[in-house]
Every structure is written in C-alpha cells, then in structure tokens.
Amino acid sequence: MSRISQIDLDDRNLPPPTPEIEQERRVAIFDLIEDNSFALPARGERAAPEGPYHLGLAIRDKRLVFDVVSEAGEKAAEFHLSLSPFRQVVKDYYQICESYFTAVKTLPPSQIETIDMARRGIHNEGSRVLQERLEGKAEIDTDTARRLFTLICVLHFGG
C-alpha cells in the first residue's frame, strides 16, 4: 500500500504552539491518515520497501527531514531538504493565516471568503514547492502535499 499510516512530528525543541497552530496540526494529521498517497520509487536495482509507512518529520540542522519506516520497522528512506525554498511561502502563509484568524472574529463572510481564497492560493503554492522538492524521492498527490505543507508550517512555527 502506497500510503502513510502514522505521522510523528519532532517538535521537542519548539515553543508551544498557539491554539490555532495546534488545531491546524491536528486537522492535517487526521486528514492525512484518513486519505493520502505516498510512494517511494525504486532505487536502481533495489525496490523500495512496501508501505504503508510511518513518517517522521523534523527540522534538524536547518533542514527538513523526512524519515520513512515501513510498518514492519524497516528503514525505507530518509531525505533531507533545504528549508530555503519554503521560507517565503511559509512566511506568506503565516501572514495570511493571521489575517484569516482575525477576520473570522470581526469581518463579514464576504471579506473572510476573500482572505480564505488567498490563503488557499498560498497553500497551493507551498504544496507545489513540496512536490517539486520531493521529486525522485517520494511520489505524493496534491492533497497529500497540501497536508504535509501544513505540517511543515507547524514545524517552521518555532524554527
């Protein structure tokens, strides 16, 4: 099965998240476990271990680390991605989310919808960047990339 069955975020060295960030995290993990597409390509002659996979996400030494293990506990893959391509889109995403969370409390639905559309656009850009960065390392669909991007933002929150 080409999917993620468990996700662990290494957030030990991060400050406690805000209630909004914690909610984003819970929703992203729940949605990912419910429905995702995650496959590891073969490496030369060696086939990738079969899923489902347990995925560990962390930021170490200013790099985004994907640690992929089979359900049997076999190391399936580990890759480290530079955070540089994500910095601006994560910053933009946090700014628009802050506007959205404020708007929900005070603005009429039409204005909230406009901000939410901008938020979705930035989120889509982040998921596109993630898919590009994972090319040749892991195959993921757009919805999986969107949810993983949310978790990357959660990790960036304290980084």
Sine and cosine of phi, psi and omega as CSV:
sin_phi,cos_phi,sin_psi,cos_psi,sin_omega,cos_omega
0.00,0.00,0.80,-0.61,-0.02,-1.00
-1.00,-0.05,0.98,0.19,-0.02,-1.00
-0.36,-0.93,0.25,-0.97,0.07,-1.00
-0.99,-0.12,0.76,-0.65,0.02,-1.00
-0.95,-0.31,-0.26,0.97,0.00,-1.00
-0.48,-0.88,0.61,-0.79,0.02,-1.00
-0.76,-0.65,0.74,-0.67,0.07,-1.00
-0.82,-0.57,0.81,-0.59,0.09,-1.00
-0.98,-0.18,0.78,-0.63,0.07,-1.00
-1.00,0.00,1.00,-0.05,-0.03,-1.00
-0.90,-0.43,0.41,0.91,-0.07,-1.00
-0.84,0.54,-0.59,0.81,-0.09,-1.00
-0.99,-0.17,0.27,0.96,-0.02,-1.00
-0.98,-0.22,0.46,-0.89,0.08,-1.00
-0.92,0.39,0.36,-0.93,0.03,-1.00
-0.86,0.52,0.68,-0.74,-0.01,-1.00
-0.96,0.28,0.40,-0.92,0.12,-0.99
-0.94,0.35,0.29,-0.96,0.05,-1.00
-0.84,0.54,-0.61,0.80,0.01,-1.00
-0.91,0.40,-0.67,0.74,0.01,-1.00
-0.91,0.41,-0.67,0.74,0.02,-1.00
-0.89,0.46,-0.63,0.77,0.04,-1.00
-0.91,0.41,-0.68,0.73,0.04,-1.00
-0.85,0.53,-0.67,0.74,0.00,-1.00
-0.89,0.46,-0.76,0.64,-0.02,-1.00
-0.86,0.51,-0.71,0.70,-0.02,-1.00
-0.90,0.43,-0.71,0.71,-0.01,-1.00
-0.88,0.48,-0.70,0.71,0.00,-1.00
-0.91,0.41,-0.71,0.71,0.02,-1.00
-0.85,0.52,-0.77,0.64,-0.02,-1.00
-0.89,0.46,-0.63,0.78,0.02,-1.00
-0.90,0.44,-0.71,0.70,-0.02,-1.00
-0.91,0.42,-0.60,0.80,-0.01,-1.00
-0.92,0.39,-0.65,0.76,-0.10,-1.00
-0.43,-0.90,0.90,-0.43,0.06,-1.00
-0.40,-0.92,0.24,-0.97,0.07,-1.00
-0.72,-0.70,0.89,-0.45,-0.06,-1.00
-0.56,-0.83,0.91,-0.41,-0.01,-1.00
-0.76,-0.65,0.60,-0.80,0.08,-1.00
-0.98,-0.20,0.76,-0.65,0.02,-1.00
-0.97,0.25,0.38,-0.93,0.09,-1.00
-0.91,0.43,0.52,-0.85,0.04,-1.00
-0.93,-0.36,0.99,-0.16,-0.03,-1.00
0.88,0.47,-0.84,-0.54,0.00,-1.00
-0.99,0.14,-0.27,0.96,-0.12,-0.99
-1.00,-0.04,0.86,-0.51,0.06,-1.00
-0.96,0.27,0.54,-0.84,0.05,-1.00
-0.95,0.30,0.57,-0.82,0.09,-1.00
-0.84,0.54,0.57,-0.82,-0.03,-1.00
-0.96,0.29,0.53,-0.85,0.10,-0.99
-0.99,0.11,-0.08,-1.00,0.10,1.00
-0.93,0.38,0.31,-0.95,-0.11,-0.99
-0.89,-0.46,0.46,-0.89,0.23,-0.97
-0.98,-0.18,0.78,-0.63,-0.05,-1.00
-0.92,-0.40,0.82,-0.57,0.13,-0.99
-0.96,-0.27,0.77,-0.64,0.05,-1.00
-0.89,-0.46,0.71,-0.71,0.00,-1.00
-0.45,-0.89,0.31,-0.95,0.20,-0.98
-0.92,-0.40,0.89,-0.46,0.02,-1.00
-0.74,-0.67,0.72,-0.69,0.01,-1.00
0.76,0.65,0.68,0.74,0.04,-1.00
0.88,0.48,0.50,0.86,0.05,-1.00
-0.75,-0.67,0.55,-0.83,0.07,-1.00
-1.00,0.08,0.84,-0.54,-0.08,-1.00
-0.94,-0.34,0.81,-0.59,0.15,-0.99
-0.97,-0.26,0.88,-0.48,0.04,-1.00
-0.91,-0.42,0.92,-0.39,-0.11,-0.99
-0.92,-0.39,0.81,-0.59,-0.03,-1.00
-0.77,-0.64,0.61,-0.79,0.07,-1.00
-0.95,0.30,0.26,-0.97,0.03,-1.00
-0.90,0.44,-0.39,0.92,0.04,-1.00
-0.99,0.17,-0.04,1.00,0.02,-1.00
1.00,-0.02,0.10,0.99,0.00,-1.00
-0.99,0.15,0.75,-0.66,0.04,-1.00
-0.88,0.47,0.85,-0.53,-0.04,-1.00
-0.98,-0.19,-0.63,0.78,0.00,-1.00
-0.15,-0.99,0.39,-0.92,0.19,-0.98
-0.55,-0.84,0.79,-0.61,0.08,-1.00
-0.67,-0.74,0.53,-0.85,-0.05,-1.00
-0.90,-0.44,0.80,-0.60,0.00,-1.00
-0.90,-0.43,0.63,-0.78,0.10,-0.99
-0.89,0.45,0.63,-0.78,0.05,-1.00
-0.99,0.13,-0.27,0.96,-0.07,-1.00
-0.78,0.62,-0.73,0.68,-0.02,-1.00
-0.90,0.43,-0.30,0.95,-0.03,-1.00
-1.00,-0.07,-0.33,0.94,-0.19,-0.98
-0.82,0.57,-0.79,0.61,-0.08,-1.00
-0.93,0.38,-0.68,0.73,-0.04,-1.00
-0.93,0.37,-0.56,0.83,0.06,-1.00
-0.92,0.38,-0.68,0.74,0.03,-1.00
-0.87,0.49,-0.73,0.68,0.02,-1.00
-0.88,0.47,-0.65,0.76,-0.01,-1.00
-0.90,0.45,-0.69,0.72,0.02,-1.00
-0.90,0.44,-0.64,0.77,0.01,-1.00
-0.90,0.44,-0.70,0.71,-0.02,-1.00
-0.95,0.31,-0.55,0.84,0.06,-1.00
-0.91,0.42,-0.65,0.76,0.04,-1.00
-0.87,0.50,-0.69,0.73,0.05,-1.00
-0.89,0.46,-0.66,0.75,-0.01,-1.00
-0.90,0.43,-0.74,0.67,-0.02,-1.00
-0.89,0.46,-0.58,0.81,0.05,-1.00
-0.94,0.33,-0.67,0.74,-0.04,-1.00
-0.89,0.45,-0.62,0.78,-0.03,-1.00
-0.85,0.53,-0.50,0.86,-0.04,-1.00
-0.99,0.15,-0.42,0.91,-0.19,-0.98
-0.74,-0.67,-0.41,0.91,-0.15,-0.99
-0.99,-0.14,0.34,-0.94,0.05,-1.00
-0.95,0.33,0.36,-0.93,-0.05,-1.00
-0.80,0.59,-0.58,0.81,-0.03,-1.00
-0.90,0.44,-0.63,0.78,0.02,-1.00
-0.96,0.28,-0.59,0.81,0.05,-1.00
-0.89,0.46,-0.65,0.76,0.00,-1.00
-0.89,0.46,-0.64,0.77,0.02,-1.00
-0.89,0.46,-0.71,0.70,0.02,-1.00
-0.91,0.42,-0.64,0.77,0.00,-1.00
-0.90,0.43,-0.60,0.80,0.05,-1.00
-0.89,0.45,-0.66,0.75,0.04,-1.00
-0.91,0.42,-0.64,0.77,0.02,-1.00
-0.88,0.47,-0.71,0.71,0.03,-1.00
-0.89,0.45,-0.61,0.80,0.03,-1.00
-0.89,0.46,-0.70,0.72,0.03,-1.00
-0.92,0.39,-0.63,0.78,0.04,-1.00
-0.88,0.47,-0.67,0.74,0.05,-1.00
-0.88,0.47,-0.64,0.77,0.03,-1.00
-0.89,0.46,-0.68,0.73,0.04,-1.00
-0.88,0.47,-0.65,0.76,0.01,-1.00
-0.93,0.36,-0.56,0.83,0.06,-1.00
-0.90,0.43,-0.69,0.72,0.04,-1.00
-0.87,0.50,-0.69,0.73,0.01,-1.00
-0.89,0.46,-0.70,0.71,0.02,-1.00
-0.87,0.49,-0.65,0.76,0.04,-1.00
-0.89,0.45,-0.69,0.72,-0.04,-1.00
-0.93,0.37,-0.47,0.88,-0.01,-1.00
-1.00,0.00,-0.05,1.00,-0.02,-1.00
-0.82,0.58,0.79,-0.61,-0.02,-1.00
1.00,0.10,-0.19,0.98,0.00,-1.00
-0.96,-0.28,-0.69,0.73,0.02,-1.00
-0.46,-0.89,0.56,-0.83,0.03,-1.00
-0.96,-0.28,0.85,-0.52,-0.01,-1.00
-0.73,-0.68,0.48,-0.88,0.07,-1.00
-1.00,0.06,0.07,-1.00,-0.08,-1.00
-0.90,0.44,-0.69,0.72,-0.01,-1.00
-0.90,0.44,-0.65,0.76,0.05,-1.00
-0.90,0.44,-0.68,0.74,0.02,-1.00
-0.88,0.47,-0.64,0.77,0.01,-1.00
-0.89,0.46,-0.71,0.70,-0.04,-1.00
-0.94,0.35,-0.64,0.77,0.06,-1.00
-0.91,0.41,-0.60,0.80,0.05,-1.00
-0.88,0.48,-0.64,0.77,0.06,-1.00
-0.85,0.53,-0.68,0.73,0.00,-1.00
-0.93,0.37,-0.56,0.83,0.09,-1.00
-0.89,0.45,-0.65,0.76,0.06,-1.00
-0.89,0.46,-0.64,0.77,0.03,-1.00
-0.87,0.49,-0.68,0.73,0.03,-1.00
-0.93,0.38,-0.56,0.83,0.02,-1.00
-0.93,0.37,-0.45,0.89,-0.07,-1.00
-0.76,0.65,-0.65,0.76,-0.01,-1.00
-0.98,-0.18,-0.05,1.00,-0.10,-1.00
-1.00,-0.04,0.00,0.00,0.00,0.00
